[in-house]
Amino acid sequence: QAEEELKAAWCRQAEQLQEMGHRELLLRSDVQRAEEQLESFKSQVMQVCSPSAVGSTGKCVTEQQVIEKVRQICDENQQSHEREKSLQEELSSRLTKEKELSANIEVFKNSLQKLQ
């Protein structure tokens, strides 16, 4: 009876090991697919960010290159927003001056009409 129990336990462990091996193969497959997707994504990001960075050979780009390019784009975006804000402030200032000038011209016109 002890021998049968040992055989049964051994069979269960063998089945568990076989199942673990099967899971490991599935996980390795998933990891490889994820790595391929990451490479594809990095290449697409670099292609969009800087078409010249990815040559016609389709060479792989490094994560560092992607990170640097994204940082560069973020910096450029921030500078663009700051420039836009500055231009809006300048435009607002000029519009205010233009309104003041128009008001002064009206006062001047009225004064001239009164003098005539």
Long-range contacts (C-beta under 8 A, 24 or more apart in sequence): 42-66, 45-69, 45-70, 49-73
